[in-house]
């Protein structure tokens, strides 16, 4: 039986979620501030300020699932943007009875030793990690109180179709495709997990529809960790291009550049992700959902889509 699903966010995860749902015959509305068309045929698109709880509630009436695929792009505005947005999303889910399915990240764990798994505490001390941890804790508290059914999936740095210029690999990919050397953040030779946005969407949709999965977080099945330099080299190989020289921006350099470059300034508290191994343990989600990550060579080919 066809269900209605409301997807908030028209970025790469939201587009993939919408495509998966339309593909299985569900009715899908994608809501974003601009109302822009995601290119997913069969999905409806509406312009909506998702931080307006009343407007969001009206849009979510009758929806089986409310997907939080929002991703405010300006790091500097997270402290102002996320709290009202997260509160409105949770309120709308409570009012309508829709399952609340959240696209999360690994920030709440903070710096850890060894692979990140769901049994670790949310122990971040930086502002962005604390913010994301608080968002999930609010949803989890509501779930445990019986006010909502909530689940969150957590992914590492995005690769795959439509990841855009803010992702660590695709940020430097246009220049590398022209043979230019690449500057990447921190150490470029350490093991680092990358997650395909399609696999984020697959896991989020599966978790939303599985009552036994609710009330906890799940790390998205991801390919074996590789280094930043190797990830870029692999994507270039998928395009038939040779490797380029890859150099890492040191922590002092990033701090210095951050004085005049806002995005780098916002990255400073998160540099631990790029100065030590940053590895995701996805064994729980693989076992529970039976999901395997998209093969790495295919991910590399898909990462090239839409990159100039």
C-alpha positions, -999 to +999 in steps of 0.1 A: +000+000+000+014+034-010+024+057+019+031+094+020+066+105+031+078+140+038+115+145+031+130+178+045+161+188+026+168+187-011+205+179-009+222+147-019+207+125+009+172+140+005+173+134-033+184+098-028+158+092-002+131+106-024+142+085-054+142+053-033+107+060-020+093+069-054+109+038-068+090+016-045+057+033-052+053+057-023+040+093-025+068+117-017+070+154-009+104+171-007+104+203+013+131+228+012+134+266+018+136+272-020+113+244-031+137+235-058+132+205-079+155+176-070+150+160-104+133+130-089+104+123-112+072+115-093+081+135-062+063+167-053+083+197-042+073+225-019+089+257-005+088+256+032+106+271+062+111+239+081+119+259+113+082+269+114+067+241+134+031+249+124+039+250+087+059+218+089+032+201+109+007+209+082+030+195+055+036+163+076-001+155+083-007+120+072+029+112+065+042+078+076+077+092+080+093+126+084+129+124+072+153+150+085+177+153+056+184+190+062+220+201+061+226+239+066+256+245+044+271+274+063+290+260+092+292+295+108+254+296+111+248+262+127+244+276+162+216+298+149+201+276+123+200+241+138+182+245+172+149+260+158+150+236+129+156+205+150+129+216+175+104+221+147+111+188+131+107+170+164+075+189+172+060+181+138+068+144+143+052+144+177+021+162+165+015+140+135+027+106+147+051+103+118+083+083+124+111+107+128+142+096+108+173+117+112+204+119+090+232+123+115+270+124+114+299+112+136+305+145+153+287+136+186+313+109+193+341+135+195+377+123+194+380+085+201+406+058+201+397+030+177+367+026+154+335+045+162+306+022+171+272+029+185+281+018+220+303+047+225+290+077+244+283+110+227+313+127+243+320+156+220+332+188+235+333+210+204+303+232+197+292+214+166+295+179+181+277+190+212+249+205+191+244+174+170+245+152+202+219+174+218+196+171+188+197+134+190+193+133+228+161+154+225+147+130+199+157+100+220+142+115+252+109+120+233+111+084+219+117+070+254+087+090+267+065+075+240+059+109+223+076+100+190+093+071+172+128+082+164+159+068+147+191+083+136+217+070+111+253+083+112+277+086+083+312+097+078+324+121+051+303+120+020+312+106-014+289+096-043+266+115-066+258+151-058+281+155-028+290+190-040+319+213-032+316+211+006+327+174+007+364+168+013+371+148-019+348+167-043+360+200-030+394+194-046+382+172-075+376+198-102+412+211-100+426+176-097+407+166-129+426+194-146+459+180-133+464+205-105+478+194-072+454+192-042+456+206-007+436+186+018+429+191+055+454+175+080+471+142+073+464+128+039+479+093+046+457+081+075+428+056+074+396+075+070+361+063+064+340+077+036+303+070+032+283+070-001+253+093+001+232+066-016+241+042+013+230+069+038+196+070+021+193+033+019+200+029+056+178+058+066+148+044+046+153+009+060+157+021+096+126+043+094+104+014+083+118-011+109+102-007+143+129-028+158+155-003+147+139+027+164+152+043+195+189+042+187+215+053+163+230+032+134+263+037+117+258+036+079+275+007+061+306+021+045+335+009+025+368+000+042+387+031+053+412+046+029+433+077+030+423+111+017+450+109-009+440+074-020+403+083-022+411+112-045+434+090-066+407+063-069+381+089-081+406+103-106+413+067-119+376+062-124+377+092-147+408+079-165+430+106-151+464+102-134+471+109-098+480+144-087+503+156-059+483+157-027+495+178+003+480+183+037+473+216+054+488+214+089+469+225+120+489+257+124+483+265+087+446+259+090+444+281+121+463+309+104+442+306+072+411+305+094+416+341+103+406+352+068+387+320+056+355+314+075+350+278+065+385+269+077+380+288+109+349+266+116+369+235+109+395+241+136+376+224+165+371+194+142+407+189+131+410+158+153+391+140+125+420+146+101+450+142+124+444+106+135+426+076+120+389+083+117+372+049+112+336+040+114+324+006+127+293-004+107+290-040+118+257-035+137+238-020+108+252-046+083+240-074+106+206-059+114+196-046+080+215-069+057+229-038+039+263-039+023+280-006+011+279+002-026+312-012-042+340+013-039+347+014-077+311+023-083+311+049-056+342+065-073+324+066-107+293+081-091+314+107-073+323+122-107+287+129-117+281+166-119+316+176-110+331+201-134 
